[in-house]
Each structure stands twice: as structure tokens, then as C-alpha cells.
Amino acid sequence: MLREIRAHIDALARESGEFYLVCSRYGEQPVPAAGLRFPTRSTAREAARATTQYRQTLRRYDPQLPHYDIVVCQDTEATADATHETTDPPDSLSIDTAGDAPAAEQRALVTFCHRVAAAVFETLAAGEYDDIEAAVMDAYFEHAESESSPNELCLRLLESMATVLATRLSVGEQAELLAEAADRLDDTSVAGETTSDVADDTAATDSGVDGVFDALQAQGVIDAYRQSPWLLDRRTGSRSLMVHVSAYAFSPHEGQLPTLPIVVALYGSETDWRPAAVEVRDADADSWRLRIAPIGEAAPDGLVSAPIKPGQR
């Protein structure tokens, strides 16, 4: 159903359209209509109704999905039209607030979590993975019983998703699922912008990984990162990158670190640089070192969750 609703909204959109949808309270564009333009006010209103239906359906899987009061706006000097959702009451974002408005960095992280979760759930629904959907929600509700913070619940949803996918799908199936989910996102606010026309192919920036981690940093997924130049394994001749990240928002579980959020973002950056393997090593109390190998350089592994290896890098 999610796929059909999204296709309907996409069919209503036109690149040259003057009208678009926003949340009247925060000014954010609601998924799945974010970035879309519509040719007429009536078409935009139809898209607003479909967007409401989409978000209501998605909320069955993600109960913490923010309630948006959607309005139609015109890209002129005119005042925004006050066409509101009628089936969802106006509500605040599902995150802690400071004063009258939530902290921008928390809103960015929560938005990232919901967008990635929505893309993965859509892909699961399209692939008829009903048992996996149910398992993710069961794990999520277990967390919900002991975790009262909506911020933390949002993180726990993706962590639960990573754990279930790691145990229920083969590595090949994981790669296919994440590739489809990344295609659904198709949003530089999640994946980051990358550049491919770089003359020196030994530079650290030619992989596109730096743009991805810049975006993850802006979304609050990590606090900071350092990226190595290409590393060459003299024994196998394979290449990889080492990325040192600090204050990663997602927590390890039973010796495994959820890598799904990072891998989805990497998959969305450049089709030619979709990671085949992610290796995780602990660095210190607040940071991790990720060795990331692209397609053709290593056997697939660690795409949704990776075992934490100790020792020297």
C-alpha cells in the first residue's frame, strides 16, 4: 500500500509546479512529498491528502513518526494556503523540546531515523517480508516498554531493524534490500552530495565517502569523523577506507554495532561506490573505526550490523 500511495503522489508532481507541501509548525516538507512540486492548488491538496494517508499507514510500523499539520504553499509572494490535514490532529515532533521549539540537531537526527526507517519498511512491504516486519516491530515494542524518551525510541527502531535483518536475511538479501531502500530515499540530505570527477584516485575525497559522512554529521548521526586515504592490502591487493567516527548515535547490541544507517547513506551516494563490506573496531569509549570496502574489493559483510573487533588497527 505504501508503494502505491507514493507512486500516486509522484504522479501528481511536476518539476515546474508552483505548489509544495510543508508542515505549518516547523516548515519542514513531509515525507513522501518532500522536494516535490505540484502544478495546481487542487493537485497539491490531493497530494496533501495522499501524504496524510501515507503517514497514517506508515505510523502502524513506526508509532513515533511525527504528526505534521500539512499546508499547501505557493512559490510566490502570496501567503501559504491553509489546507490542513483533517485526519491527523496537529502535533509536535516526537522529540524532547527546549522552550517552544525542539533543538535543531535533535530534529535532524529524528528526521533521519524516520526517513531511513520509512524507506526500509517500504522495501520490506514491497518484497512481502511480513515476518520480518513483524519481528522488527516486536523488538521495537520491547524497547518501548522500558524507554520513555521518544528520541531514544527513534534510535531503538533502527537498532532493532538492524538486528532483525542481520539474523533473518542473507548478506546478499541485505545488500538488495538496502540498495532498494537507498533508491527510495534519493535525498542528498540523507546521503550527502558526492563528486566523481577527481583526477587523483588515491585521494581520500574521491570515494564519495567524505560527502556521506559530512551529511551524517549534519544530521546528528555522528559528532565528528576522520577519513584515511585508500588503504591497500598487499596480500590480496584489495582497497578499503578507514573512517574514525566519534559519538555515533546508535548503540552496540550483543557485540554488534548497527551499521545499517551508515550503509544506507553510502548506498545512496554513488551507485558505483556501494559498500560490499564494513568492519568495525572499537577505538575508545566514544568512538569507532570503520573499515569500508567497496564492491569488488571484499566479500559482502557487515551491511546492517557488524561484529565489534578489538585490537590495533
C-alpha positions in Angstrom: 0.0 0.0 0.0 2.8 2.5 0.8 4.3 1.9 -2.6 1.1 2.6 -4.4 0.4 5.8 -2.4 3.9 7.1 -3.0 3.6 6.4 -6.7 0.3 8.3 -6.8 1.9 11.3 -5.1 4.9 11.2 -7.5 2.4 11.0 -10.5 0.8 14.3 -9.3 4.1 16.1 -9.2 5.6 18.3 -11.9 9.1 19.8 -11.9 7.7 23.2 -12.9 5.0 23.3 -10.3 4.5 26.3 -8.1 2.9 24.5 -5.2 4.5 22.3 -2.5 3.7 20.9 0.9 5.1 21.8 4.3 4.4 21.4 8.0 2.9 24.6 9.1 4.5 24.4 12.5 8.1 23.7 11.6 8.3 24.5 7.9 9.6 21.0 7.0 8.5 19.2 3.9 6.8 15.9 4.8 7.9 12.5 3.5 7.0 11.3 0.9 6.2 14.6 -0.7 9.5 16.3 0.3 11.1 18.0 -2.7 8.0 17.6 -4.9 6.2 20.4 -6.7 2.6 20.4 -7.9 1.1 22.3 -10.9 -2.2 23.5 -9.3 -3.5 24.1 -5.8 -6.1 21.4 -6.2 -3.5 18.9 -7.2 -1.4 19.9 -4.2 -4.4 19.4 -1.9 -4.9 15.9 -3.4 -1.2 15.2 -2.7 -1.7 16.5 0.9 -4.5 14.0 1.4 -2.4 11.2 0.0 0.6 12.2 2.1 -1.6 12.1 5.2 -2.8 8.6 4.3 0.8 7.5 3.6 1.9 8.8 7.0 -1.0 7.2 8.8 -0.2 3.9 7.2 3.5 4.2 8.0 2.7 5.0 11.6 1.5 1.4 12.0 5.1 0.4 11.7 6.7 3.5 13.3 4.4 4.8 16.1 6.8 7.7 16.8 6.5 9.1 13.3 5.9 12.9 13.8 2.4 14.2 13.3 2.5 17.1 10.8 -0.1 19.7 10.2 0.3 19.9 6.4 -0.3 23.0 4.4 -0.1 23.8 0.7 2.3 26.7 -0.2 2.8 28.6 -3.4 6.2 29.6 -4.5 5.3 33.3 -5.0 4.8 36.3 -2.8 1.4 35.0 -1.9 0.6 33.7 1.6 0.6 30.0 2.1 -2.7 28.3 1.7 -4.1 26.9 4.9 -5.1 23.4 3.7 -4.5 21.2 6.7 -4.6 17.5 7.4 -8.0 16.7 8.6 -7.5 13.1 9.8 -4.4 13.8 12.0 -4.5 16.5 14.7 -1.7 19.0 14.7 1.0 17.7 17.0 4.6 18.4 17.8 7.5 16.4 16.6 8.2 13.3 18.6 11.3 14.6 20.3 12.2 16.4 23.5 11.7 20.2 23.4 13.6 23.1 24.9 11.3 26.0 25.3 8.8 26.4 22.5 10.8 24.6 19.8 12.8 21.3 19.7 16.6 21.5 19.3 17.5 21.6 15.6 20.1 18.9 15.9 17.6 16.5 17.6 15.0 17.2 15.0 17.6 16.5 12.3 18.5 13.1 13.8 14.9 12.1 14.4 14.1 13.1 10.8 17.0 11.0 9.5 15.8 8.0 11.6 12.2 8.2 10.3 13.3 8.6 6.7 15.6 5.6 6.8 13.1 3.5 8.7 10.3 4.5 6.2 12.5 3.6 3.2 13.3 0.2 4.7 9.7 -0.5 5.8 8.5 0.4 2.3 11.1 -2.0 0.8 10.1 -4.8 3.2 6.4 -4.3 2.3 7.1 -4.3 -1.4 9.1 -7.6 -1.0 6.4 -9.2 1.1 8.7 -9.7 4.1 5.7 -9.8 6.5 7.5 -12.0 9.1 10.5 -9.6 9.2 8.2 -6.5 9.5 6.5 -8.2 12.5 9.8 -9.2 14.1 11.1 -5.6 13.8 8.0 -4.2 15.5 8.1 -6.9 18.2 11.7 -5.9 19.1 10.8 -2.2 18.9 7.9 -2.6 21.3 10.1 -4.4 23.8 12.3 -1.3 23.9 9.2 0.9 24.1 8.2 -0.8 27.4 11.4 0.4 29.1 12.3 3.5 27.2 10.2 6.6 27.7 12.2 9.1 25.6 10.8 9.5 22.0 14.3 10.5 20.9 15.7 7.2 22.1 12.8 5.2 20.8 13.6 6.5 17.3 17.1 5.3 17.6 16.0 1.9 19.0 13.8 1.4 16.0 16.7 1.4 13.6 18.8 -0.7 16.0 16.0 -3.3 16.2 15.7 -3.2 12.5 19.5 -3.9 12.0 19.4 -6.8 14.5 16.4 -8.5 12.8 17.7 -8.0 9.3 21.1 -9.4 10.3 19.5 -12.6 11.6 16.7 -13.1 9.1 18.3 -12.2 5.7 21.4 -13.4 4.0 24.2 -10.9 3.2 23.1 -10.9 -0.4 19.5 -10.2 0.5 20.6 -7.4 2.9 22.5 -5.8 0.1 19.5 -5.9 -2.3 17.2 -4.6 0.5 19.5 -1.6 1.4 20.1 -0.8 -2.3 16.3 -0.5 -2.8 15.8 1.5 0.4 18.6 3.9 -0.7 16.9 4.4 -4.0 13.7 5.2 -2.3 15.4 7.9 -0.2 17.1 9.6 -3.2 17.8 12.6 -1.0 21.1 14.4 -0.5 20.0 15.4 3.0 20.5 11.8 3.9 23.1 10.5 1.5 25.2 13.6 1.0 26.4 15.1 -2.2 29.4 13.4 -3.8 31.8 14.2 -6.6 33.2 11.6 -9.1 35.4 13.7 -11.4 38.6 13.7 -9.4 41.9 13.2 -11.1 43.8 11.7 -8.2 42.2 8.4 -7.5 44.4 7.9 -4.4 42.9 10.9 -2.6 40.7 10.4 0.4 37.9 12.5 -1.1 37.5 10.7 -4.4 35.4 7.9 -2.9 32.4 10.0 -2.1 32.6 8.8 1.5 33.5 12.2 2.8 30.3 13.7 1.4 28.3 11.0 3.1 29.9 11.4 6.5 29.6 15.2 6.2 25.8 14.6 5.8 25.7 12.1 8.6 27.4 14.7 10.8 24.9 17.4 9.8 22.1 15.0 10.7 23.5 14.3 14.2 24.2 10.7 13.4 27.9 11.3 14.3 29.6 14.1 16.0 32.9 14.0 14.0 34.9 11.8 11.7 38.3 11.3 10.2 38.9 9.5 6.9 42.0 7.8 5.7 43.4 7.7 2.2 42.9 4.5 0.3 44.4 1.5 2.2 45.9 -1.3 0.1 46.1 -4.9 1.4 49.4 -6.1 0.0 48.3 -9.7 0.4 45.0 -9.6 -1.6 45.5 -6.3 -3.5 42.1 -5.1 -2.3 41.4 -1.5 -1.3 39.4 0.0 1.6 39.0 3.1 3.6 39.3 3.6 7.3 36.8 6.1 8.9 37.1 7.0 12.5 33.8 8.3 13.9 33.0 9.7 17.3 29.7 10.0 19.2 27.8 7.6 16.9 24.1 7.9 17.8 23.5 4.1 17.6 24.4 1.7 20.4 26.0 -1.8 20.1 24.0 -4.9 20.9 25.5 -8.2 21.9 28.9 -7.3 20.5 27.4 -6.0 17.2 27.3 -2.4 16.1 24.4 -1.3 13.9 25.8 -0.2 10.5 22.5 0.0 8.6 22.2 3.8 8.9 25.7 4.4 7.5 25.4 1.8 4.8 22.0 3.1 3.5 23.6 6.6 3.3 26.6 5.2 1.4 24.4 3.2 -0.9 22.5 6.4 -1.7 25.7 8.4 -2.6 27.0 6.7 -5.7 25.9 3.6 -7.4 29.5 2.7 -8.3 30.6 3.0 -4.7 28.1 0.8 -2.9 29.9 -0.8 0.0 30.5 -4.5 0.0 31.9 -4.9 3.5 32.1 -2.9 6.7 34.4 -3.9 9.5 34.0 -2.3 13.0 36.7 -1.9 15.6 36.4 -0.1 18.9 38.7 2.9 19.3 37.8 4.3 22.7 34.8 4.9 24.9 33.2 7.3 22.5 34.4 6.3 19.0 34.6 3.5 16.4 36.8 2.8 13.5 35.1 1.5 10.4 37.0 -0.2 7.5 34.8 0.2 4.4 35.4 -1.8 1.2 33.5 -1.0 -2.0 32.1 -3.6 -4.4 34.7 -5.8 -5.9 37.2 -5.3 -3.1 35.9 -7.7 -0.5 33.3 -10.3 0.3 30.0 -8.8 1.4 29.8 -8.5 5.2 28.6 -6.1 8.0 26.0 -4.3 5.9 23.3 -4.0 8.6 25.2 -5.0 11.7 28.9 -5.8 12.2 30.8 -7.6 15.0 33.0 -5.3 17.0 36.6 -6.3 16.8 39.2 -5.2 19.4 42.8 -4.6 19.0 45.1 -2.4 16.9 44.0 -1.1 13.5 
